[in-house]
Amino acid sequence: MGLHEQIEALAQVDSEHPGGGLVREVYTPEYGEAVRFVSDRMREAGLEVREDSVGNLFGLWPGVSPELPRVLTGSHFDTTLNAGKYDGVLGVLGAIEAIRQLKADGFSPARSIEVVGFAGEEPRFGSGCIGSRAMAGTLSRSDLDRMADRNGITVAQAMRTSGLDPGRLGEARIDPATIAAQVELHIEQGAVLEHEGIRVGVVERIAAPHDLRVVITGVARHSGSTPMGLRRDALTGASEVVLEVERLARESPSGSTVGTVGVLHVAPGAVNVIPGEVVLEIDIRDSDLAARTAVVEATLAKLDSLAVERSLSVEVATITQDTPAECDPRIVGAVRAACEAIGTPYLTMTSGAYHDSMVLAGAGVPIGMIFVPSRDGISHHPDEFTAPDELDLGVAVLAGALRRLAV
């Protein structure tokens, strides 16, 4: 079964739901089926398969000198809601295919090469990258009881249903000194490559999010009998925040800050009742940490002034606060050399989306990423598409980079 057939086959493994997109969230029966599918593909490629204490899946190709720090390559194969076929999946199945190509070429790595399928990159539990955060040692046992999905199921509960023991969380932590590189092949999830007419992106840095959950509380009263001057409307206050986040991101001096209010819950939710409570979730991200910090601080200042000016109560909690990652120059150089060796042009890029590689970089692991185009810039949607020849090109570049890094 070739790479394209594998991607199509894995796309059949998802939960029953309305709509045309995939739903394959971590620690669900469908995810367990996907683990078995990918494990089989690893074994077919001659890899030694194991699963760690949080469900990260590994397939090892032992090197001639296994005592040397190994090279990791991989991504994830869980999905968000109403997802497409390629996000994350390419980085896992494509890594297995890259190893197949290297073996077929007679390459013998000095360093072991290990394919990794990170568990829970998508934010089922509010914060993503469950598996890589466990590997990095930034996930605590209490986090597993605190973080819950939209149905109130905690990470710990979900792990138990998958046969995993939350008490063994610490066993997933890695020693960064044992990893020489982590290289992640991924679809771009944007339209830059397509716009530029270039089929490979060499990532130099990864932007990171600072996400906030904000609860704005006013007073819910009858909309007909409460004069405008006596209202404490939580939604009109929240609307100011939405526009302020947009303005601050647009005017950020870095030119690369983005700000999004992606969640808005209004209560009580009746047409004839003034909204008494609004919950917002705000995502502010940049590869420039100082610029992102300035936008976050200005947003918090707006929330403070809003509380006073509109007589509202405002509570703020941090969901995620990650650090932007710089890709290792040695790995970037290996990816560039791989492109040049096969004569394909490349574009040096910043990743606006976060990835498991970003989390490992925070733990001191040298990282790099390779992008291939996303048609019309679409991702996290059933229309997500990357042409087969572009998938194959990404795998060829990954194989070339691994060849240079595993010596």
C-alpha positions in Angstrom: 0.0 0.0 0.0 1.6 3.3 -1.1 1.5 6.6 0.7 -1.5 7.9 -1.1 -3.5 4.8 -0.5 -2.5 4.8 3.2 -3.7 8.4 3.6 -7.1 7.4 2.0 -7.4 4.3 4.2 -6.6 6.2 7.4 -9.2 8.8 6.4 -11.8 6.0 6.7 -11.0 5.7 10.4 -13.1 8.3 12.2 -16.2 8.6 14.4 -19.8 8.7 13.1 -20.9 12.3 12.9 -22.9 14.7 10.6 -20.9 16.5 7.9 -18.2 15.4 5.6 -15.1 16.0 7.7 -13.1 13.6 9.8 -13.4 13.4 13.6 -10.6 11.3 15.2 -9.8 12.7 18.6 -7.1 11.3 20.8 -8.0 8.6 23.4 -11.2 7.5 21.5 -12.0 4.1 20.0 -11.4 5.6 16.6 -8.0 6.9 17.6 -7.1 3.4 19.0 -8.0 2.0 15.6 -5.8 4.5 13.9 -2.9 3.6 16.3 -3.3 0.0 15.1 -3.3 1.1 11.5 -0.2 3.1 11.8 1.6 0.5 13.9 1.0 -2.0 11.1 2.5 0.3 8.6 5.5 0.8 10.8 6.0 -3.0 11.1 5.6 -3.4 7.4 8.5 -1.0 7.0 10.7 -3.1 9.4 10.5 -0.7 12.3 10.5 -1.7 16.0 7.1 -0.4 17.4 6.4 0.8 20.9 4.0 3.1 22.7 4.9 5.2 25.7 2.9 5.9 28.8 0.7 8.7 27.3 0.1 7.0 24.0 2.9 8.5 21.8 3.6 5.9 19.1 7.2 5.2 17.9 8.7 3.1 15.2 12.5 2.7 15.4 15.0 2.0 12.7 18.2 1.1 14.7 21.4 2.8 13.5 24.8 1.3 13.2 25.8 3.3 16.3 22.6 3.2 18.5 24.5 4.8 21.3 24.5 8.1 19.4 21.6 10.6 19.9 18.8 9.5 17.6 16.9 11.4 14.9 13.1 11.8 15.4 10.7 12.4 12.5 7.0 12.6 12.8 3.8 14.5 13.5 0.3 13.4 14.7 -2.7 11.5 13.3 -5.5 12.7 15.6 -7.8 15.3 14.1 -9.7 18.4 15.1 -13.5 18.4 14.4 -14.7 18.4 10.8 -11.1 17.9 9.7 -9.3 17.0 6.5 -7.1 14.0 5.5 -3.6 15.5 5.5 -2.9 17.6 8.6 -0.5 15.7 10.8 -1.1 12.4 8.9 1.4 13.3 6.2 4.2 13.8 8.8 3.7 10.3 10.2 2.9 8.2 7.1 5.3 10.3 5.0 8.1 9.6 7.5 7.5 5.9 7.2 7.6 6.2 3.5 10.9 8.2 3.7 12.5 5.4 5.6 11.3 2.9 3.0 13.0 5.0 0.3 16.2 5.2 2.3 16.2 1.5 2.8 15.5 0.9 -0.9 18.5 3.1 -1.7 20.7 1.0 0.5 21.3 3.7 3.1 22.6 2.6 6.5 22.2 5.2 9.2 24.8 5.7 11.8 22.2 7.2 14.2 18.9 5.5 14.8 15.9 7.1 13.1 12.6 6.9 15.0 9.2 7.8 13.5 6.9 9.4 16.1 3.1 9.8 16.1 2.5 12.3 18.8 -0.7 11.8 20.9 -3.2 14.6 21.1 -1.7 17.4 19.1 -5.2 18.8 18.5 -6.8 20.6 21.4 -9.5 18.2 22.4 -8.9 19.2 26.1 -8.5 22.9 25.5 -4.7 22.8 25.1 -3.1 20.7 22.4 0.2 18.8 22.1 -0.6 16.4 25.0 2.0 13.8 23.9 4.8 16.2 23.2 4.2 18.2 26.4 4.5 14.9 28.3 7.8 14.2 26.5 9.0 17.7 27.3 8.1 17.4 31.0 5.8 20.4 30.9 2.6 18.4 31.6 1.9 17.7 35.3 -0.2 15.0 36.8 -2.7 17.6 38.1 -3.0 18.9 34.6 -4.5 15.6 33.6 -7.3 16.0 36.1 -7.8 19.7 35.4 -8.0 19.7 31.6 -11.3 18.6 30.2 -13.0 18.4 26.8 -16.3 20.0 25.8 -18.2 17.1 27.5 -16.4 17.4 30.8 -14.2 14.3 30.3 -10.7 14.9 31.7 -7.5 13.8 30.1 -7.0 11.3 33.0 -10.4 9.8 32.4 -9.9 9.6 28.7 -6.4 8.0 29.1 -7.9 5.3 31.4 -10.5 4.4 28.7 -7.6 3.8 26.3 -5.9 1.5 28.8 -3.3 4.1 29.8 -2.4 4.9 33.4 -2.2 8.7 34.2 0.0 7.9 37.2 2.8 6.8 34.7 2.8 10.3 33.0 6.5 10.9 34.1 7.7 7.9 32.2 7.0 9.7 28.9 9.6 12.4 29.6 12.6 12.3 27.4 16.2 13.4 27.9 16.8 16.0 25.1 20.5 15.0 25.0 19.4 11.7 23.5 17.8 13.4 20.4 20.0 14.8 17.7 17.1 16.3 15.7 13.3 16.3 15.3 12.2 16.9 11.7 8.5 17.3 10.9 7.0 17.1 7.4 3.6 18.9 7.3 1.2 20.6 5.0 1.5 24.4 5.2 -2.1 25.1 6.3 -1.9 28.4 4.6 -1.6 29.8 1.0 1.9 31.3 0.9 3.5 28.4 -1.1 0.7 28.2 -3.5 0.7 32.0 -4.0 4.5 32.0 -4.6 4.3 29.0 -7.0 6.8 27.1 -4.9 6.2 23.5 -3.7 8.5 23.2 -0.6 8.8 25.4 2.4 11.8 25.4 4.7 10.7 26.5 8.1 13.0 28.7 10.1 10.7 29.5 13.1 7.4 28.6 14.6 5.0 31.1 16.0 3.5 30.3 19.4 0.1 31.1 21.0 -0.8 32.9 24.2 -4.5 31.9 24.7 -6.9 33.4 27.2 -10.3 32.4 28.5 -12.2 35.5 29.5 -15.5 35.6 31.5 -17.4 38.9 31.3 -20.3 39.2 33.7 -23.0 41.8 33.7 -26.7 41.7 34.6 -29.3 39.8 32.7 -32.5 41.8 32.6 -35.6 42.2 30.5 -34.6 43.8 27.2 -37.9 45.7 26.8 -38.1 47.2 30.3 -34.5 48.1 30.9 -33.5 51.6 29.5 -30.2 51.7 27.7 -28.6 53.9 30.3 -29.3 51.3 33.1 -27.8 48.3 31.3 -24.8 46.2 32.2 -24.7 44.2 29.0 -21.9 41.6 28.9 -22.1 41.1 25.2 -21.7 44.7 24.2 -18.6 44.7 26.4 -17.4 41.5 24.8 -17.9 43.0 21.3 -15.4 45.8 22.2 -12.9 43.1 23.2 -13.3 41.3 19.8 -12.6 44.5 17.8 -9.7 45.5 20.1 -8.0 42.2 19.6 -8.3 42.6 15.9 -7.0 46.2 16.0 -4.0 45.4 18.2 -2.9 42.5 16.0 -3.3 44.6 12.8 -1.2 47.4 14.3 1.5 45.2 16.0 4.9 46.5 14.9 6.1 43.0 14.1 3.7 42.7 11.2 3.3 39.0 12.0 1.0 39.1 15.1 -2.4 37.5 14.6 -5.3 37.7 17.0 -8.5 35.7 17.0 -11.6 35.4 19.2 -12.6 31.9 18.2 -15.1 31.0 21.0 -18.0 33.1 22.2 -20.7 31.7 24.5 -23.5 34.1 25.5 -25.9 33.5 28.3 -28.8 33.2 28.9 -29.2 33.4 25.1 -32.7 34.7 24.7 -33.7 37.4 22.3 -35.6 39.4 24.9 -32.9 39.1 27.7 -29.9 41.3 28.0 -26.8 39.0 28.0 -25.6 38.6 31.6 -22.5 36.5 30.9 -20.2 36.0 27.9 -17.2 33.6 27.8 -14.6 34.4 25.2 -11.5 32.4 24.2 -8.8 34.6 22.6 -5.8 33.3 20.6 -2.9 35.7 20.2 0.3 34.4 18.5 3.5 35.5 16.8 7.0 34.3 16.2 8.1 37.6 17.8 7.7 37.0 21.6 8.0 40.7 22.5 5.4 41.8 20.0 3.0 39.0 21.2 3.5 40.0 24.8 2.7 43.7 24.0 -0.6 42.7 22.3 -1.5 40.4 25.2 -0.8 43.2 27.7 -2.8 45.7 25.7 -5.7 43.2 25.6 -5.6 42.8 29.4 -5.5 46.6 29.8 -8.6 46.8 27.6 -10.3 44.3 29.8 -9.5 46.2 32.9 -10.8 49.5 31.5 -13.9 47.8 30.2 -14.8 46.5 33.7 -14.7 50.1 35.0 -16.3 51.9 32.1 -19.2 49.4 31.7 -19.6 48.2 35.3 -18.8 44.7 34.4 -17.0 41.9 36.2 -14.1 40.4 34.2 -12.1 37.2 35.0 -9.1 36.1 32.9 -7.4 32.8 32.9 -4.5 31.6 30.7 -5.2 28.5 28.6 -1.8 28.2 26.9 1.3 30.3 26.9 4.0 28.8 24.6 7.3 30.2 23.5 8.0 30.7 19.8 10.6 28.3 18.5 13.7 28.8 16.3 14.6 25.9 14.0 18.1 24.6 14.4 20.4 26.0 11.7 22.0 22.5 11.1 18.6 21.0 10.4 17.5 23.9 8.2 20.7 23.4 6.3 20.0 19.7 5.9 16.6 20.4 4.5 17.9 23.1 2.1 20.6 20.7 0.9 18.0 18.0 0.3 16.0 20.4 -1.8 19.1 21.5 -3.8 20.2 17.9 -4.4 16.9 17.1 -6.2 16.7 20.5 -7.9 13.5 21.8 -6.3 13.2 25.5 -5.4 12.2 26.2 -1.8 10.9 29.1 0.2 12.1 30.0 3.7 9.1 30.4 5.9 7.7 31.0 9.4 5.0 28.6 10.6 2.0 30.5 11.9 0.4 27.2 13.2 2.0 25.5 16.2 3.2 22.0 16.1 4.6 19.3 18.4 8.1 20.3 17.2 7.6 23.7 18.9 7.0 22.0 22.2 10.1 19.8 21.9 12.2 22.9 21.0 11.2 24.4 24.3 12.7 21.4 26.0 16.0 21.8 24.2 15.5 19.4 21.3 16.9 20.7 17.9 14.0 20.9 15.5 13.2 21.6 11.8 10.1 21.5 9.6 9.3 20.9 5.9 6.1 22.3 4.4 4.3 21.3 1.2 1.4 23.4 -0.2 -2.2 23.4 1.0 -4.6 24.1 -1.9 -6.3 27.5 -1.4 -4.7 27.6 2.0 -7.4 25.4 3.4 -6.8 23.2 6.5 -8.8 21.8 9.4 -11.7 21.4 6.9 -12.9 18.6 4.6 -11.7 20.5 1.6 -8.1 20.2 2.8 -6.0 19.0 -0.2 -2.4 18.6 -1.2 -1.6 17.1 -4.6 -0.1 13.6 -4.7 3.1 14.8 -6.5 3.5 17.5 -3.8 3.2 14.9 -1.1 5.8 12.7 -2.8 8.1 15.7 -3.1 7.8 16.4 0.6 8.7 12.8 1.4 11.7 13.0 -1.0 13.0 16.2 0.8 12.4 14.6 4.2 14.4 11.5 3.1 17.2 13.7 1.9 17.3 15.6 5.2 17.2 12.4 7.3 20.1 11.0 5.2 22.2 14.1 6.1 21.2 14.1 9.8 21.6 10.4 10.6 25.3 10.3 10.0 
